[in-house]
Amino acid sequence: MEMPTLRQLKMLCLLAETERFGETANRLGIAQSAVTAGIRALEERLGLSLFDRGRHGARLTPAGESVLARARRIVADVEDLERFASRDAAQLGGKIRLGCLPTVGPYLLPRATPRLHADFPDLKLVVREAAVTGLRQLLMDSVVDAILTVRPEFEGVDGEELFAESVHLAMPPDDDLARKDSICVSDMNGRDLLTLGDDHQLGRLTQRFAEQAGARVRTDYLGTSLDALRLMVSMGTGLALMPQLYILSEIEGRDDVIVRPIESVHASRTLHLLWLKRSGRADDYRRLAETIRRAAAETV
């Protein structure tokens, strides 16, 4: 059997994303007929039907899903090889696809990107947000090259610890706790805590803190973002744990929400930059980690 070509695997990866032959062709800068022929040839070489074609476009079959995961890893490895062969060992450049938590990226990266651009003007950073479990899958499927996350125990990865970020308690200004300089665990007994869904790391952190403090996590309202939580707190619906970077970015200077530090070992989280052990760009990711770490040190 003839081996699939890299061109065909790239077509597969892009068509799986767009689900449209025409859009795939436009993004590749080729004729739609070339994409159609390339995917058909790939299916014939593999002896598998990779896409269901219909009015809905082109959607992966179960076999296509399995092939896609492998194709992404192959394409990513080849791109790693090309970057390795052409890079300046002292310079960080090219494209890095970075996955990050939605409770981290929007509040950390704007502080890090000016330094990254100044230090590495040839670097193109492409950011994609996902919750913890989603980030892990994106990394393992080679959809992203590295991830900013709080869970370093994934198998098959290497990484760098970045920094520890404190988590504070947010409350409306008229709450009794607003008169305190800091919050003790005992202050939270019987209080209601708002949080994000279970798939978010902040939701899990809130649950652990609530168990320690005797607080109740409200399950009738699960926020979709930190901004949504802040709004519900300002309306007196409950209290919420808020990360320090978010507070510095979105709460400082406001008068509708008050934040106080918490006297608890559970009131912090440690951020990491992780990448696959088999990646050929470990040195690049370590440079990226060091730059993010220095930018965060100026803030946190």
C-alpha positions as CSV (number, residue, x, y, z in Angstrom):
1,M,0.0,0.0,0.0
2,E,1.3,3.5,-0.9
3,M,1.9,5.7,2.0
4,P,-0.4,8.8,2.6
5,T,1.3,12.1,1.7
6,L,1.8,14.9,4.1
7,R,-0.3,17.1,1.8
8,Q,-3.2,14.7,2.1
9,L,-2.9,14.6,5.9
10,K,-3.0,18.3,6.1
11,M,-6.1,18.3,3.9
12,L,-7.7,15.8,6.3
13,C,-6.9,18.0,9.4
14,L,-8.2,21.2,7.8
15,L,-11.4,19.6,6.3
16,A,-12.2,18.1,9.8
17,E,-12.1,21.6,11.2
18,T,-14.1,23.4,8.4
19,E,-16.4,20.5,7.4
20,R,-16.5,22.2,4.0
21,F,-14.5,21.3,0.9
22,G,-14.8,24.9,-0.5
23,E,-13.6,26.6,2.6
24,T,-10.7,24.1,3.0
25,A,-9.7,24.8,-0.6
26,N,-9.8,28.5,0.0
27,R,-7.6,28.3,3.1
28,L,-5.1,26.1,1.3
29,G,-5.1,28.3,-1.8
30,I,-6.0,25.5,-4.2
31,A,-9.0,24.3,-6.2
32,Q,-11.9,22.6,-4.5
33,S,-11.4,19.7,-6.9
34,A,-7.9,19.2,-5.6
35,V,-9.2,18.8,-2.1
36,T,-11.9,16.4,-3.2
37,A,-9.4,14.3,-5.1
38,G,-6.8,14.4,-2.3
39,I,-9.3,13.2,0.3
40,R,-10.6,10.5,-2.0
41,A,-7.1,9.3,-2.7
42,L,-6.3,9.2,1.0
43,E,-9.4,7.1,1.7
44,E,-8.5,4.7,-1.1
45,R,-4.9,4.3,0.3
46,L,-6.2,3.6,3.8
47,G,-9.1,1.5,2.7
48,L,-11.4,3.6,5.0
49,S,-14.3,6.0,4.6
50,L,-13.1,9.1,6.5
51,F,-16.0,11.5,5.9
52,D,-19.8,11.4,5.6
53,R,-20.6,13.7,2.7
54,G,-24.0,15.4,2.5
55,R,-25.9,18.7,2.7
56,H,-24.4,19.2,6.1
57,G,-20.9,19.2,4.5
58,A,-18.2,16.7,5.3
59,R,-18.3,15.2,8.8
60,L,-15.8,12.6,10.2
61,T,-16.8,9.0,10.4
62,P,-15.7,7.0,13.5
63,A,-12.8,5.8,11.5
64,G,-12.0,9.3,10.4
65,E,-11.9,10.4,14.0
66,S,-9.2,7.8,14.8
67,V,-7.2,8.7,11.7
68,L,-7.5,12.4,12.4
69,A,-5.8,12.0,15.8
70,R,-2.9,10.3,14.2
71,A,-2.7,12.7,11.3
72,R,-2.5,15.7,13.6
73,R,0.4,14.1,15.5
74,I,2.2,13.4,12.2
75,V,1.7,16.9,10.8
76,A,2.8,18.4,14.1
77,D,5.9,16.3,14.3
78,V,6.9,17.3,10.7
79,E,6.3,20.9,11.4
80,D,8.5,20.5,14.6
81,L,11.2,19.0,12.4
82,E,11.0,21.9,9.9
83,R,11.2,24.5,12.6
84,F,14.1,22.7,14.3
85,A,16.1,22.5,11.0
86,S,15.6,26.2,10.3
87,R,15.7,27.8,13.7
88,D,18.3,30.0,15.2
89,A,19.2,28.3,18.5
90,A,19.3,31.6,20.3
91,Q,16.0,32.9,19.0
92,L,12.4,31.9,19.6
93,G,10.4,32.3,16.4
94,G,7.8,30.7,14.2
95,K,4.3,29.8,15.3
96,I,3.4,28.3,18.7
97,R,-0.2,27.2,19.3
98,L,-0.9,27.8,22.9
99,G,-3.8,26.4,24.8
100,C,-4.8,28.1,28.0
101,L,-7.5,28.2,30.7
102,P,-10.2,30.9,30.2
103,T,-9.6,32.0,33.7
104,V,-5.9,32.6,33.0
105,G,-5.2,33.5,29.4
106,P,-7.2,36.8,29.0
107,Y,-5.6,38.2,32.2
108,L,-2.1,36.9,32.0
109,L,-1.2,37.0,28.3
110,P,-1.9,40.7,27.7
111,R,0.8,41.3,30.4
112,A,3.2,38.8,28.8
113,T,2.8,39.6,25.1
114,P,4.6,43.0,25.1
115,R,7.7,41.3,26.6
116,L,7.4,38.3,24.2
117,H,7.2,40.7,21.2
118,A,10.1,42.7,22.4
119,D,12.3,39.6,23.1
120,F,11.1,37.5,20.2
121,P,9.8,39.6,17.3
122,D,9.6,36.6,15.0
123,L,7.3,34.7,17.3
124,K,3.7,34.2,16.3
125,L,1.5,33.1,19.3
126,V,-1.9,31.5,18.4
127,V,-4.0,31.2,21.5
128,R,-6.9,28.7,22.1
129,E,-9.0,28.6,25.3
130,A,-10.4,25.4,26.9
131,A,-11.2,24.0,30.3
132,V,-8.7,21.7,32.0
133,T,-9.8,18.4,30.5
134,G,-10.2,20.0,27.1
135,L,-6.7,21.4,27.2
136,R,-5.3,18.0,27.9
137,Q,-7.0,16.5,24.9
138,L,-6.0,19.4,22.6
139,L,-2.3,18.8,23.7
140,M,-2.5,15.0,23.3
141,D,-4.1,15.4,19.9
142,S,-1.4,17.9,18.8
143,V,-4.0,20.6,18.1
144,V,-1.9,22.9,20.3
145,D,1.8,22.8,21.0
146,A,1.8,23.7,24.7
147,I,-0.8,24.5,27.3
148,L,-1.1,27.0,30.3
149,T,-2.7,25.0,33.0
150,V,-2.8,24.2,36.7
151,R,-2.6,20.4,36.5
152,P,1.0,19.1,35.9
153,E,0.3,15.4,36.3
154,F,-0.6,14.5,32.7
155,E,1.2,11.5,31.4
156,G,3.7,11.9,28.5
157,V,4.3,15.6,29.1
158,D,7.2,17.8,30.3
159,G,6.9,21.3,31.6
160,E,7.9,24.3,33.7
161,E,6.3,25.7,36.8
162,L,5.4,29.3,36.2
163,F,4.1,30.9,39.4
164,A,1.6,30.6,42.2
165,E,-1.4,32.8,42.1
166,S,-3.5,33.6,45.1
167,V,-7.3,33.4,45.1
168,H,-9.4,35.9,46.9
169,L,-13.0,36.1,48.1
170,A,-15.3,38.4,46.2
171,M,-18.4,39.8,47.8
172,P,-20.9,42.7,47.5
173,P,-19.9,45.9,49.4
174,D,-22.7,45.6,51.9
175,D,-21.7,42.1,53.0
176,D,-20.6,41.8,56.7
177,L,-17.3,40.2,55.6
178,A,-16.4,43.4,53.6
179,R,-15.5,45.0,56.9
180,K,-12.7,42.5,57.5
181,D,-9.1,42.9,56.2
182,S,-8.8,39.1,55.5
183,I,-11.1,36.1,55.5
184,C,-10.7,33.2,57.9
185,V,-11.9,29.7,57.0
186,S,-14.4,29.9,59.9
187,D,-15.9,33.0,58.4
188,M,-17.3,31.0,55.5
189,N,-19.3,28.4,57.6
190,G,-22.8,28.2,56.1
191,R,-22.2,30.8,53.4
192,D,-23.1,30.3,49.7
193,L,-20.4,30.2,47.1
194,L,-20.9,30.7,43.4
195,T,-18.5,29.0,40.9
196,L,-17.9,27.9,37.4
197,G,-18.9,24.4,36.1
198,D,-17.1,21.2,37.3
199,D,-14.9,21.1,34.2
200,H,-13.2,24.3,35.3
201,Q,-10.3,24.1,37.7
202,L,-11.7,27.1,39.6
203,G,-14.9,25.1,40.2
204,R,-12.9,22.2,41.7
205,L,-10.8,24.6,43.8
206,T,-14.0,26.2,45.1
207,Q,-15.5,22.8,46.0
208,R,-12.4,21.9,48.0
209,F,-12.4,25.2,49.8
210,A,-16.1,24.9,50.6
211,E,-15.6,21.4,52.1
212,Q,-12.8,22.8,54.3
213,A,-14.8,25.8,55.4
214,G,-18.3,24.4,55.7
215,A,-19.6,26.6,53.0
216,R,-22.3,25.6,50.4
217,V,-21.5,25.6,46.7
218,R,-24.6,26.7,44.8
219,T,-25.4,24.2,42.0
220,D,-28.5,26.2,40.7
221,Y,-26.2,28.7,39.1
222,L,-22.9,27.7,37.5
223,G,-21.2,30.7,35.8
224,T,-19.9,30.5,32.3
225,S,-17.1,33.1,32.9
226,L,-15.5,35.1,35.6
227,D,-17.3,38.2,34.4
228,A,-20.6,36.4,34.9
229,L,-19.6,35.4,38.4
230,R,-18.6,39.0,39.2
231,L,-22.0,40.2,38.1
232,M,-23.9,37.6,40.2
233,V,-21.7,38.6,43.3
234,S,-22.5,42.3,42.8
235,M,-26.2,41.4,42.8
236,G,-25.9,39.6,46.2
237,T,-26.5,36.1,44.8
238,G,-23.5,34.7,46.7
239,L,-19.8,35.0,47.2
240,A,-17.1,33.7,44.8
241,L,-13.4,32.8,44.7
242,M,-11.5,35.1,42.2
243,P,-8.0,34.6,40.9
244,Q,-5.5,37.4,41.5
245,L,-4.8,38.2,37.8
246,Y,-8.5,38.6,37.2
247,I,-8.9,40.9,40.2
248,L,-6.0,43.1,38.9
249,S,-7.4,43.2,35.5
250,E,-11.2,43.5,36.0
251,I,-12.1,44.3,39.6
252,E,-9.5,46.8,40.9
253,G,-11.0,50.3,40.8
254,R,-14.6,49.0,40.7
255,D,-17.0,49.7,43.6
256,D,-19.7,47.0,43.0
257,V,-17.5,44.1,44.2
258,I,-15.1,43.9,47.2
259,V,-12.3,41.3,47.4
260,R,-10.4,40.1,50.4
261,P,-7.5,37.7,50.8
262,I,-8.2,34.3,52.3
263,E,-6.2,32.7,55.1
264,S,-6.2,29.2,53.7
265,V,-3.7,26.9,51.9
266,H,-6.5,26.1,49.4
267,A,-6.7,29.8,48.4
268,S,-4.0,29.6,45.7
269,R,-3.2,27.7,42.5
270,T,0.1,27.1,40.7
271,L,0.3,27.6,36.9
272,H,2.4,25.5,34.6
273,L,3.4,25.5,31.0
274,L,3.3,21.9,29.6
275,W,4.2,20.3,26.3
276,L,4.6,16.7,25.0
277,K,7.8,15.0,25.9
278,R,8.3,13.9,22.3
279,S,8.2,17.5,21.0
280,G,11.4,18.7,19.4
281,R,10.9,22.3,20.7
282,A,11.4,21.9,24.4
283,D,14.0,24.6,24.5
284,D,11.6,27.0,22.8
285,Y,8.9,26.3,25.3
286,R,11.3,26.8,28.2
287,R,12.2,30.2,26.7
288,L,8.4,30.9,26.5
289,A,7.9,29.8,30.1
290,E,10.7,32.0,31.4
291,T,9.3,35.1,29.6
292,I,5.8,34.5,31.0
293,R,7.3,33.9,34.4
294,R,9.1,37.2,34.4
295,A,6.1,39.1,33.1
296,A,3.9,37.6,35.9
297,A,6.5,38.4,38.5
298,E,6.0,42.1,37.7
299,T,2.3,41.8,38.5
300,V,1.5,39.0,40.9
